[in-house]
Amino acid sequence: MKREIFIGPVGIGGSHPVSIQSMTKTPTVDVVATLKQIRGLDTAGCQIVRVAIPDRESLPAFRRIVARSPLPVVADVHFDAALAVEAIGAGAHGLRINPGNIGSPTKLKEILRLAKERSIPIRIGINAGSLAKKTRRLRLGPAERMVHSALEQIKFFEDQGFRDIKISLKSSDVNDTIAAYELIDQRCPYPLHLGVTESGTLLSGAIKSALGIGHLLRKGIGNTIRVSLAADPLQEVIVARHILQALDRNRAGIELVACPTCGRTSVDLLSRVRQFEDAVIGWRPRRRIKVAIMGCEVNGPGEAADADIGLAFSRRHGLIFRTGQLPERVEAKDAVARLVELVRALVDQS
Amino acid sequence: MKREIFIGPVGIGGSHPVSIQSMTKTPTVDVVATLKQIRGLDTAGCQIVRVAIPDRESLPAFRRIVARSPLPVVADVHFDAALAVEAIGAGAHGLRINPGNIGSPTKLKEILRLAKERSIPIRIGINAGSLAKKTRRLRLGPAERMVHSALEQIKFFEDQGFRDIKISLKSSDVNDTIAAYELIDQRCPYPLHLGVTESGTLLSGAIKSALGIGHLLRKGIGNTIRVSLAADPLQEVIVARHILQALDRNRAGIELVACPTCGRTSVDLLSRVRQFEDAVIGWRPRRRIKVAIMGCEVNGPGEAADADIGLAFSRRHGLIFRTGQLPERVEAKDAVARLVELVRALVDQS
């Protein structure tokens, strides 16, 4: 069990469930666009949002964003310790700094003093791409180098009596990321923020994130996650939800089982599956609802019967299966609409 | 080390690298469309293709497909053992049957006799959604039930002196899939064909496949993989390649590291990353080439310097880094075109 910290109302570590984070990609000075993006992230299931403060000009905007954000806001600051100090003053619920570039110990002490006074947790966000020069010179492997940098920084924080810490050790390499988190997990009591950094665009990034974050979560490592994609941040949240849902059978959400189709399939299943997905996008049931859409008689009836609601196609018809009810036969062309209707009812009851 | 089998020229098990499979989704009777799909799969990096034989009418088509396919072809047969026998006669390089539905032991013996005569390996393809009734009635967990079914079938095959076996135990649940493969891996010497079945559409399916297949491969389990998606089969191969590439630093291919962008980014990085991806789609270098496209000065120069070729943007310019060369400064608008040109040269030299 890791130490418990709070970013606004969201608990991380302790016995809190793994939370989902993302980061805004709008210019921070554009308050309207940034708040719009944050609201979208909130609706998609994001629980904590990070906002970059690249310069002084962004500070007043950051203050207004924090004041109106539906999600707790973490300030992301590099290079300039004074900005971090001001971000705390502007109401940030958390701070992320990178030991590789935040500047002198004196400045860092000032950040820690103020963060402690305001009970603001700080993430020590190590990144393989921006280690301090002296760390890059160490004769260590890439994972060990990140761990070394984190431990050094943790010691500095602890020496100042600062313990509301969260750690991340991100690399764009999945194996290095996994190795680094496995090492640090053994060596510190602080909650871990998982992520594979700069993992690529939607598809390749989702795959790298699932490989890295998924492996660690299955080993019981990790308290909060951020999928970082070169894509709309909404997609980061959707990918994070898919990862958590696939690993935890009890996590609320619509789980779709859909057959890949083959030369045996007699209906245009792919377009029907997409039709279903488009209809339910953003639906957030309070429990897990498993929906199966299957194209033929091989695994169709079996999977459909195992789901909360299943639809199995034969040549001209769809059979809709619901737990504890007789199968319902519908015309193939009406089957998805009927399925959507029944799933909506389940979501409303959940 | 698992027993070595061959599907046409492709070795599975032994010390062979993990191979990539997919399945055609065109109607098998449409020979032209099916062959076109197979050629596309081949170009994308698929090594073995499976084709369903849903009925007698598909047999002559299957024979013509096998004769002209650039990839070895596995026949997928359900319900009708006679079709399996005929598929072997039609030149299939491998056979996939599902013990849950293939019919009587007498018929299966005939399949095994013929497959042995022709040296055709058979995959025992267990699927959680189509277990035999008597297996479904066993008081076992979902993973144990699949393993029980596989072991029973393996024994039957061995009793007939048939050992050119490959095993798969697929479920649409990631945890069940992992548990089943971990169990069977301990208990049989045959190569394993990994996959999470009916895993959903492109994104959710890629994530579930990365979680399941990735976890097993990292543990050294698995000899060949099939990503099954409710999507174009080309995407199955692309996802499979991403999984293998992310886990194995030595696997040939273009690895793209791209920053997720944030409020700090001053160029439209996402569209530039997509422009790069579109330009290199289908390029297959003979070694691994790591390309980084980064949006700012935080991790940009570090990641870019670590790549074979890196491009880091500042406000108006791009800096292109190449191993052992001075950085090259280009106008931001020309940067991607120049990057593509340099990567092409590396691919040609590889």
Interface residues (C-beta under 8 A of the other chain):
Chain A: M23 T24 K25 T26 P27 T28 T34 R50 V51 A52 I53 P54 S58 D76 H78 N98 N101 N127 A128 G129 S130 L131 S172 D173 V174 N175 I178 T197 E198 S199 G200 T201 L202 L203 S204 G205 A206 I207 K208 A210 L211 G214 H215 R218 S228 L229 A230 A231 P233 E236 I238 V239 H242 I243 A246 L247 R249 L256 V257 A258 C259 P260 T261 C262 G263 R264 T265 L269 L270 V273 R274 E277 A292 I293 M294 C296 V298 N299 G300 G302 E303 D306
Chain B: M23 T24 K25 T26 P27 T28 T34 R50 V51 A52 I53 P54 S58 D76 H78 N98 N101 N127 A128 G129 S130 L131 S172 D173 V174 N175 I178 T197 E198 S199 G200 T201 L202 L203 S204 G205 A206 I207 K208 A210 L211 G214 H215 R218 S228 L229 A230 A231 P233 E236 I238 V239 H242 I243 A246 L247 R249 L256 V257 A258 C259 P260 T261 C262 G263 R264 T265 L269 L270 V273 R274 E277 A292 I293 M294 C296 V298 N299 G300 G302 E303 D306
